[in-house]
Amino acid sequence: MSVECARVGGINLAQGVCDTPVPPVVRQAAQAAIEEGANVYSRAEGVDALRQQLAAKMRRHNGLDYDWQSEIVVTSGATAAFYVAALALLEPGDEVILLEPYYGYHSNTLHAVDAVPRYVALDPPDWRLSLDALEAVVNERTRGIVINTPGNPSGKVFTRAELEAVRDFAVAHDLIVFTDEVYQHFVFDGREHLSPAAIDGMRERCIVLSALSKTFARLFVIPVLAPSTAVSRTPAFSSSPRVR
Ligand SMILES: Cc1ncc(COP(=O)(O)O)c(C=O)c1O
């Protein structure tokens, strides 16, 4: 989509290409790490110090307690995070609800693991979520729903009431909730980001995807996050032959 956008000279509402500078502290730390010889393979799940800092960040900014050793994994961007989570948790033919307008890679990723996106349109101009519309698409093959808040490209920031409604829906249908929160620090007009996993009864079914690529305008080495002890206890996770 970005290639096509550049070809026609359009405004890219698909991929969030950062135009903010890399903060000096990040540049300097990267240079220092290279100088110190930190240039070989690291742990597949991410180096300990980074995962510890991510746990601290989740406590500080998201009000969530995650165990850095068993619940946090570092991947190459949120893109890889969603891919590995989908690969581990979904079986071919499983359906996942995407809310329109959605970020293109969410749909592409689901197709890449042979899952089936089911689309539910949010109502403009304030992108309200209709529970009736959700109920209309859910069926026995539905395994999950993606909540992107703040959302790309809509800018939609889900409220507590909306997330509680999503929680009730997810619990009623035993769904995994993939939350994409890469724009968590991009909130305006007094709005506040609320992590869906921070809603009572949600932590155990949420996979939280986060990233440095937007906040720090860096396009390499970044976090997924994700949790969750309780997701690992769901039948889909523990019995999946594709879990790595
Ligand atoms: C909603 C959303 N999620 C994820 C990504 C990709 O994140 P990353 O570069 O960390 O893979 C983007 C990039 O545009 C995005 O807009």
The ligand as an ORCA input file, in Angstrom:
! r2SCAN-3c Opt
* xyz 0 1
  C      -1.520      0.152     14.004
  C      -0.128     -0.258     13.658
  N       0.381     -1.374     14.207
  C       1.637     -1.782     13.919
  C       2.439     -1.086     13.042
  C       3.809     -1.591     12.717
  O       4.638     -1.509     13.835
  P       6.151     -1.977     13.706
  O       6.867     -1.038     12.792
  O       6.666     -1.906     15.112
  O       6.166     -3.369     13.169
  C       1.944      0.075     12.426
  C       2.751      0.834     11.440
  O       2.259      1.614     10.683
  C       0.631      0.499     12.740
  O       0.120      1.602     12.180
*
